[in-house]
Amino acid sequence: MKKIVMKFGGTSVATGKNIRHVANLIAKYVNQDYRIVAVVSALDGVTDKLIEAAEQAKKGNRDYIYEFKQKIFEKHLIAAKEAIEKERIQEEMEQILKTTIDELEKVLKGIIYVGELTPKSRDSVLSFGERLSTPIVCGALRDLELDAQFYTGGEVGIVTDSNFGEAIPLMNLTKHQVKEKIDPLLEKGTVLVVTGFIAATQDGITTTLGRGGSDYTATIIGAALAADEVWIWTDVDGLMTSDPKIVPSAKMLPELSFQEATEMTIFGAKAMHPRALEPAIEENIPVRIRNTFNPENPGTLLVKEQRIKLGEIVKAVTLIKSVALVNVSGAGMVGAPGTAAKVFDALGRNNINILMISQSVSEANISFVIKRSLLEKAVSTLEIALLGKGLIREVTTEDDICVVAVVGAGMKGTPGVASRIFTAIAKKGINVRMIAQGSSELNISFVVKETDGEEAVRAIHEEFELDKI
């Protein structure tokens, strides 16, 4: 008897037909004596619509809210009728959806009345995406004669602090409560359908887990139950050696270590948010990324140990676009303790996240990469905080760049890897603007002109023969 936590993302539950497919998928494993907890995201695009509705409520737009209520109800009702065949269950779903939508309307009207959208009320609004999708998935399972029940994350015991929008789970209490709630139901053969992304404070107030929240819910539950595996069902077969749109010969990676996967996801690989891997890493629960629409494919397995095959050095090459390079320089920086701290503190206080850093040993300049959309804000922040104070002389920028990241556990301790990488791209006439490598040696990242990014990725993919993985 295997215990599996399955997470289904927005594309997996985008339509009623997809939800029916998901229910059949779950039923197949239940019939093979698997014990299953299904963690469900909001229907595709619904979270964005809820954000917009919350903003319109803040502006006092009653007409928008009335129309939104009708549209969101119809969308979910159509999905329910496509996913569920039995009329009795369809009617039951219609009633659940009506009640939930009425509650959503009350929350939005409350925002209209006070004319303010707080992080707390925003979380309340956003929670309705999952609260509307989860009962439909549960109804589709009941339609297939399975014993299924649906819950919110808070109801199964996921407790967080009150940092609304990016709530942090209180893990010891959460693990205890989740195990106590879910294990007896699994023993009875019940399939639990749980809202992803949503949790609650100890006072029962709704919170959300931020980016990658549904994956996070799945790994939290997996860790609490000591599950055999957590399966992340998405719309790709698994993690690839590169983006197939850039490298048509890219191959799916059958296995990666958690550390390698984290390096890849930070650099835009379509998989899990690194934070969501933490509970799985801590409890050593394998995570498998699978394709809902190609379930015969076993996907990519993420495990704790780094298994390095003979001759396997680089595993993947990824590209991150929409970034910019900032260079801070000045003779006053040389030998002045705390310069870097001042630069990064100024940026941190203005919510500007740094993706990559490089500093020359002369200490005369610091280069770093940020999201392109934050470039103007970063420059003005640095000029106000530091220019003319004897430390830095100028702040220069480049906004036509991208970052190439080369990942693989086999790079560690292997001489000549960097030489092969940079020789391969030099042969294509590509100039490197900046390089960064951590002491883990799992990742070499470098900056090139945006127009050279895809060519650089293809050159490295070819050099390390990743199409033969």
Disulfide bonds with the S-S distance in Angstrom:
none
